[in-house]
Every structure is written in C-alpha cells, then in structure tokens.
Amino acid sequence: MKINVTKMLQLSAAALLLSAFAYGGVSAAEKKKEAAKAPPACNSLKDEKACEARDDCTWVAAVTDAKTGKQKRRAYCRAKPKAPASKPPAKKKT
C-alpha cells in the first residue's frame, strides 16, 4: 500500500485542526465556570439589604414628588465608583 506525500499532509493537517478545536472547547468550558463563580452585578440586585451587604455596591433611595407623593424614580443598587489610580510622585531632576 502506497501513500503519497499530499495524502500524508492532508491527514496531518486534519489531525492538527481537530486537536486545536478540542483544546478550544476545553478552555471555553473553563471560562464559563469562572464566569459562573463571579458575584452578581450590583445593578441586578433588587433588595436593599443584599445591596448594602456588599462592599462594592451602594443603595440609591427612591425619589418622590413632594406635592403628589408619586414616585419619580425607583430605588436601585449601583456599583460604587472606583478610586482613581494613584500616580507615583514625580522625580525631581537635579
């Protein structure tokens, strides 16, 4: 049985592609697991106690109209603003 060079190249290229797809599938599954472990976003929390229990979230109270008593804006949870990155002090030139 004689196998020519082009047939061997085709078989090795197919094997390489299959192994690349198999590796990509494993890493995608790992990424899904990591995403599932992350805590829910602050804006998805609807309960004040759950929002205030987290250090990175803050509760914003509802706004009501003083005259009519109707609610203008519902209460919600949001992420606290991140502190700006501190820059190291500038070096003095001598």
Backbone as a ProteinNet text record, in pm:
[ID]
protein_1_A
[PRIMARY]
MKINVTKMLQLSAAALLLSAFAYGGVSAAEKKKEAAKAPPACNSLKDEKACEARDDCTWVAAVTDAKTGKQKRRAYCRAKPKAPASKPPAKKKT
[TERTIARY]
84.5	0	89.8	67.6	149.6	68.6	120.5	55.2	144.1	86.7	167.7	182.3	270	305.7	187.5	110.7	-2.7	-108.4	-129.4	-227.4	-180.6	-50	4.9	-10.3	13.9	-1.3	-146.3	-238.3	-380.6	-421.9	-375.8	-410	-351.4	-228.9	-167.2	-232.9	-273.2	-342.7	-478.6	-548.3	-677.6	-661.3	-559	-533.2	-499.7	-424.6	-389.3	-513.5	-601.7	-725	-814.9	-828.2	-910.8	-856.1	-726.2	-668	-685.4	-677.5	-697.3	-840.8	-938.5	-1078.1	-1105.7	-1045	-1065.5	-1009.2	-893.8	-835.6	-921	-972.2	-1056.7	-1184.7	-1241.7	-1364.2	-1342.3	-1228.1	-1197.7	-1180.3	-1110.3	-1087.4	-1217.5	-1308	-1436.8	-1518.8	-1512.1	-1584.3	-1526.8	-1396.2	-1333.5	-1374.4	-1386.4	-1427.7	-1570.2	-1657.9	-1795.4	-1800.7	-1716.4	-1712.3	-1666	-1565.6	-1515.2	-1620.8	-1695.1	-1799.1	-1912.9	-1941.3	-2048.4	-2012.5	-1884.8	-1841.3	-1842.6	-1843.6	-1840.1	-1970.5	-1963.6	-2085.5	-2171.8	-2301.5	-2388.4	-2352.6	-2382.1	-2355.2	-2444.3	-2395.3	-2470.8	-2606.3	-2612.4	-2738.2	-2843	-2806.4	-2905.2	-2970.1	-2916.6	-2972.2	-3094.4	-3201.9	-3326.7	-3359.2	-3280.6	-3307.5	-3204.2	-3249.6	-3160.1	-3059.2	-3103.5	-3012.8	-2902.9	-2938.8	-2839.5	-2739.4	-2786.3	-2700.2	-2602.1	-2651.6	-2566.3	-2473.5	-2502	-2415.1	-2283.4	-2281.2	-2159.2	-2083.3	-1950.5	-1865.7	-1857	-1879	-1861.4	-1991.5	-2101.8	-2231	-2284.6	-2370	-2436.3	-2582.7	-2670.7	-2814.8	-2854.4	-2929.7	-2979.1	-3128.3	-3170.3	-3309.8	-3400.5	-3528.1	-3626.6	-3650.1	-3686.2	-3716.6	-3866.7	-3931.2	-4075.5	-4105.6	-4216.2	-4261.5	-4326.5	-4286	-4336.1	-4485.1	-4529.2	-4668.8	-4764.4	-4734.5	-4827.3	-4797.4	-4675.5	-4637.7	-4606.8	-4609.7	-4579.2	-4428.3	-4392.8	-4252.4	-4201.5	-4095.9	-4037	-3932.4	-3856.9	-3753.5	-3750.5	-3747	-3743.3	-3606.7	-3602.7	-3476.4	-3400.7	-3268.4	-3187.6	-3050.2	-2982	-2847.1	-2749.9	-2635	-2534.5	-2395.5	-2300.3	-2161.3	-2102.5	-2021	-1952	-1847.5	-1825.4	-1722.5	-1585.4	-1504.8	-1370.6	-1280.3	-1190.2	-1095.7	-997.8	-961.2	-865.5	-730.4	-661	-530	-433	-363.7	-269.6	-140.1	-88	35.4	151.5	265.5	380.9	428.2	485.3	530.3	638.6	638.3	733.6	874	970	1108.4	1162.3	1238.5	1297.6	1425.4	1444.6	1566.4	1668.2	1788.3	1893	1999.3
-117.2	0	124.5	209.7	326.9	452.3	535.1	661.8	774.3	861.3	968.7	1083.7	1175.4	1284.6	1377.9	1408.8	1500.5	1440.3	1312.1	1246	1253.7	1235.3	1244.6	1386.3	1486.6	1625.1	1656.7	1605.6	1628	1564.5	1443.9	1374.8	1446.5	1492	1560.8	1697.2	1766.1	1894.4	1873.9	1767.5	1737.9	1705.1	1629.8	1596.2	1721.4	1811.1	1936.3	2021.8	2031.2	2108.5	2048.7	1917.4	1852.2	1875.3	1868.9	1891.3	2036.9	2131	2272.5	2298.3	2237.9	2255.3	2191.7	2078.2	2011.6	2097.2	2158	2244.2	2368.3	2426.5	2545.5	2516.9	2398.5	2361.5	2351.5	2301.7	2289.3	2426.9	2515.9	2648	2728.2	2709.3	2779	2729.4	2600.7	2546.8	2601.3	2616.6	2673.2	2818.8	2894	3033.4	3044.6	2953.7	2955	2928.1	2837.9	2807.9	2929.5	3000.6	3119.6	3229.2	3244.6	3346.3	3312.7	3185.2	3143.7	3170.7	3169.6	3191.8	3339	3429.1	3571.6	3615.1	3708.1	3754.7	3833.8	3843.7	3917.4	4066.1	4128.2	4270.7	4349.2	4463.5	4544.5	4586.3	4620.9	4669.4	4560.4	4434.9	4327.6	4301	4359	4338.6	4427.5	4368.6	4444.2	4466.7	4406	4413.8	4505.2	4596.4	4691.7	4621.8	4522	4451.7	4377.6	4314.9	4242.8	4340	4456.6	4557.8	4612.9	4648	4707.6	4605.4	4477.2	4373.8	4366.3	4411.3	4407.6	4538.1	4528.9	4647.3	4729.9	4666.9	4736.7	4794.7	4786.8	4837	4942.8	5027.9	5128.5	5138	5162.9	5170.5	5315.9	5342.1	5475.8	5476.3	5566.6	5571.4	5622.8	5591.1	5635.6	5785.8	5849.8	5992.4	6006.8	6080	6101	6249.5	6279.9	6417.4	6460.5	6573.3	6619.6	6656.1	6709.1	6753.1	6636.6	6550.8	6442.2	6313.5	6298.1	6175.5	6060.2	6088.6	5984	5965.4	5844.2	5810.2	5852.1	5935.9	5980.3	5880.4	5825.6	5728.7	5619.5	5495.7	5382.3	5372.4	5308.6	5283.4	5175.3	5181.7	5083.2	5070.2	4966.1	4938.7	4967.4	5026.7	5052.4	5030.3	5016.3	4994.8	5126.3	5115.9	5234.2	5275.7	5404.8	5447.6	5401.2	5360.8	5314.6	5434	5420.3	5527.1	5539.6	5661.1	5676.4	5617.8	5565.4	5506.1	5615.9	5593	5694.2	5682.6	5797.2	5801.4	5822.4	5760.5	5782.5	5926.9	5981.7	6122.4	6137.8	6253.2	6280.1	6293.8	6241.3	6250.1	6388.5	6442.3	6573	6558.1	6649	6648.3	6733.2	6683.3	6759.2	6807.2
0	0	0	-96.1	-113.5	-77.6	14	49.3	-0.8	-80.1	-134.6	-34.3	-63	27.9	51.6	-49.9	-32.6	59.6	51.2	137.8	283.9	306.7	441.8	496.9	413.6	456.8	491.3	413.1	439.9	571.7	597.6	721.7	843.7	833.4	947	970.1	863.6	879.2	945.1	908.4	969.4	1117.5	1151.2	1291.2	1371.4	1313	1379.2	1405.2	1308.6	1325	1433.5	1432.8	1534.2	1674.5	1691.6	1823.7	1866.8	1772.2	1805.4	1849.2	1782.1	1821.6	1956.8	1983.8	2112.3	2225.1	2206.4	2308.3	2329.1	2222.8	2233.5	2308.4	2294.2	2365.2	2514.3	2555	2698.2	2759.6	2693.2	2750.3	2757.1	2664.1	2669.3	2786.9	2816.4	2931	3060.5	3067.2	3186.5	3205.3	3097.4	3106.8	3159	3118.4	3166.3	3315.4	3365.2	3507.8	3586.6	3536	3603.5	3607	3498.6	3493.3	3588.9	3608.2	3697.1	3843.1	3877.1	4014.4	4053.6	3958.8	3987.2	4054.6	4150.8	4216.3	4117.6	4144.9	4052.4	4049.9	3939.1	3924.9	4020.4	4065.2	4161.1	4105.4	3977.4	3921.1	3906.8	3931.1	3924	4059.3	4166.3	4299.8	4319.2	4368.7	4387.3	4534.8	4624	4766.8	4832.6	4917.8	4981.6	5072.7	5147	5238.8	5162.6	5052.7	4972.4	4911.1	4874.6	4814.3	4917.8	5034.4	5136.8	5201.8	5185.5	5241.7	5166.1	5044	4963.1	4976	4975.3	4990.3	4862.4	4747.9	4621	4565.4	4641.9	4595	4691.9	4640.6	4722.9	4681.3	4777.2	4753.5	4730.7	4627	4595.8	4624.7	4713.8	4756.6	4645	4656.3	4558.2	4572.2	4462.5	4462.4	4443.5	4535.8	4526.9	4514.1	4451.7	4436.4	4567.1	4620.6	4749.5	4741.8	4629.8	4617.9	4600	4505.1	4472	4548.3	4594.8	4664	4569.8	4439.6	4342.4	4331.5	4299.6	4286.6	4148.9	4147.7	4021.3	3972	4067.2	4031.1	4136.9	4092.1	4183.9	4251.2	4366.8	4435.8	4359.9	4364.4	4293	4357.4	4317.2	4365	4251.5	4284.9	4182.5	4240.3	4152.9	4193.5	4244.2	4348.1	4398.5	4295.9	4282.4	4187.7	4234.4	4139.1	4172.7	4196.4	4293	4323	4207	4171.4	4061.8	4103	4006.8	4033.6	4074.9	4184.8	4231.7	4152.2	4115.6	4038.6	4135.3	4107.8	4194.9	4181	4286.7	4277.6	4171.2	4108.3	4001.7	4060.4	3989	4033.7	4000.2	4093.8	4071.6	3991.6	3900	3821.1	3894.6	3901.8	3971	3876.9
[MASK]
++++++++++++++++++++++++++++++++++++++++++++++++++++++++++++++++++++++++++++++++++++++++++++++

